[in-house]
């Protein structure tokens, strides 16, 4: 498994985690908990964006891995 494919797998897992946090946010009643869930979701979004940019760099540096 290439580094690029491992990073893509990590991105997919993080997107699933973010979706779960967003779902909990919508059903949570406690405002403090909602804020914590929202902050966590935003942080995960930033990590996802960073990793997606890293995949672009990896694929540019190693074009044979593009699409894996």
N, C-alpha and C positions, 0 to 999 in steps of 0.2 A: 504494500500500500504506500503510495507516494505521500509526501508531506502535504501537497495541495489537496489530495483526496481526504486526508485526515483533518485538515482545517475545514474543508467543506462539510464533513461529517459533524464536526464540532459546531459549525454554524447551524446546521439543521437541528441539532439537539438544543441549542440555545433558543432557536425560534420556537421550538415546542415548549420550552420552559417559560418563555415570554408569553406565549398564548395562555398557558396555565395561570400565570400571575394576573393577566388581564381578565380572565374569567373569574378568578377569585375577587378581583377588584370590584367587578360589577355586582357581586352578590353580598359583599361585605357591608355590614351596617356600621361598624365602629370607624369613626373618622380617622383616628390615629392609625389603625390597621390599613385603611384605604390609602393613606399617605405613604406608608411604608411600602405597600404593594406598588403604588405608582412610581415611587423613587427607584425601586428595584427594577421595575420594567424599563424605565428610562436608562438605567445603567447597563442593563443587558442589551438594549438597543444600540448604545454606544459601542459596546464590545463587538456586537454583530457587524456594525458598520466598519469598525477597525479591521476585523478579520476578513470581511469581504474585500476591502482595499488590499489587504495582504495577499489574498488569493490572486488578485489581478497582477500584483508584482511577481508572485511565484510563476504564474502562467507566462508572463512576459519574459522572465529570465529563463524559463524552461518550457518553451513552446510545445514540446512533445507531451507535456502533461495537460495541456488545455483540453477541457471537456471531461476529464476524469472525475 
